[in-house]
Amino acid sequence: MAKRKIKVNEVLPALSFMLDLLSDEERDVLVKHIAVQIYRKNEVLYEENDLPSFMHCLITGKVKVSKEGIGGRSQIIRMVRPVEFFGYRAGFASQLYVNSATAVESSVVVKIPLNVVIRLLKGNAQLGWFFIERLVRNLGYADERMVSLTQKHIRGRLAETLLFLKDNYGLEEDGATLSIYLSREDLASHSNMTTSNAIRTLSAFANERIVAIDGRKIKIIDEAKLKEISKGGK
């Protein structure tokens, strides 16, 4: 079955927080160059060492940003949530991509040519500050993650990941089940541990009645305990 094409006008309301910073002329220029693409689950948006051509904005779905490490082991750097811009730092720095982006589930992504974005940035201080704020927030998050992934015990790391997924993607209608279904490999990658350690630790959480597991579905039973483990680091 062919993918349904999504018209640019359908995604503009989601981009209003950015479009409101533009003049009518700037808005017309941006809208003229916007492309909308649907990525299937596990489809790659860009890869390490690719030349950046677009700024991306996730409208719906979930995307993981990862980097290949020693021995080809993949490490999830961060998870992108709607409505968030990503994949532009390398372009701003005139570098190749140092990571890759992959759809975790079917995702709608807006793509804007970087040369158009940079041209608008040079003439619009508000827009420039808009992206500076996002870059420094990501830098702060990266600093916190570096400490967590290097100093916390595997229990603390997995607890932090589960809380992160809850805070960023929310819960299902039961108010307890995470609304994102990651594979054990992705849970491990986001928590900087082996898949076997992630499986064992998640099973331990289930045995302790901190979570309940049903395939890829994870239900948080004792959020206070998860927070305690995450904060204590073990």
KASULLIN-V627626 format. One record per residue. N is the residue number from 1. RES is the residue in one small letter. PHI is phi in whole degrees, 0 to 359 (999 if undefined). Layout:
N:RES:PHI  N:RES:PHI
//
This chain:
1:m:999  2:a:289  3:k:291  4:r:287  5:k:279  6:i:254  7:k:282  8:v:303  9:n:299  10:e:290  11:v:259  12:l:300  13:p:303  14:a:290  15:l:262  16:s:300  17:f:296  18:m:264  19:l:296  20:d:294  21:l:274  22:l:257  23:s:286  24:d:301  25:e:293  26:e:295  27:r:298  28:d:299  29:v:297  30:l:295  31:v:300  32:k:298  33:h:257  34:i:287  35:a:237  36:v:241  37:q:226  38:i:260  39:y:254  40:r:283  41:k:306  42:n:73  43:e:280  44:v:273  45:l:274  46:y:203  47:e:236  48:e:304  49:n:75  50:d:290  51:l:274  52:p:295  53:s:237  54:f:228  55:m:268  56:h:249  57:c:222  58:l:281  59:i:266  60:t:220  61:g:102  62:k:216  63:v:227  64:k:253  65:v:252  66:s:224  67:k:224  68:e:279  69:g:252  70:i:296  71:g:74  72:g:80  73:r:286  74:s:272  75:q:240  76:i:287  77:i:280  78:r:197  79:m:252  80:v:267  81:r:237  82:p:290  83:v:258  84:e:225  85:f:274  86:f:202  87:g:73  88:y:238  89:r:302  90:a:298  91:g:294  92:f:298  93:a:268  94:s:56  95:q:237  96:l:281  97:y:297  98:v:257  99:n:213  100:s:232  101:a:232  102:t:223  103:a:288  104:v:278  105:e:213  106:s:306  107:s:223  108:v:260  109:v:232  110:v:270  111:k:238  112:i:237  113:p:305  114:l:298  115:n:295  116:v:288  117:v:298  118:i:296  119:r:296  120:l:292  121:l:299  122:k:294  123:g:247  124:n:221  125:a:296  126:q:298  127:l:294  128:g:299  129:w:294  130:f:306  131:f:278  132:i:299  133:e:302  134:r:291  135:l:294  136:v:288  137:r:296  138:n:296  139:l:295  140:g:298  141:y:298  142:a:297  143:d:298  144:e:295  145:r:296  146:m:300  147:v:293  148:s:299  149:l:286  150:t:258  151:q:246  152:k:279  153:h:295  154:i:301  155:r:296  156:g:295  157:r:292  158:l:291  159:a:299  160:e:298  161:t:297  162:l:297  163:l:292  164:f:299  165:l:296  166:k:296  167:d:293  168:n:265  169:y:240  170:g:79  171:l:240  172:e:286  173:e:298  174:d:283  175:g:74  176:a:218  177:t:275  178:l:301  179:s:271  180:i:232  181:y:247  182:l:272  183:s:292  184:r:297  185:e:296  186:d:289  187:l:300  188:a:295  189:s:297  190:h:291  191:s:259  192:n:57  193:m:212  194:t:286  195:t:299  196:s:297  197:n:293  198:a:296  199:i:296  200:r:295  201:t:291  202:l:295  203:s:296  204:a:296  205:f:300  206:a:293  207:n:296  208:e:273  209:r:61  210:i:271  211:v:223  212:a:235  213:i:241  214:d:220  215:g:65  216:r:273  217:k:280  218:i:236  219:k:254  220:i:275  221:i:263  222:d:233  223:e:295  224:a:299  225:k:292  226:l:301  227:k:297  228:e:297  229:i:294  230:s:297  231:k:293  232:g:285  233:g:83  234:k:201
//
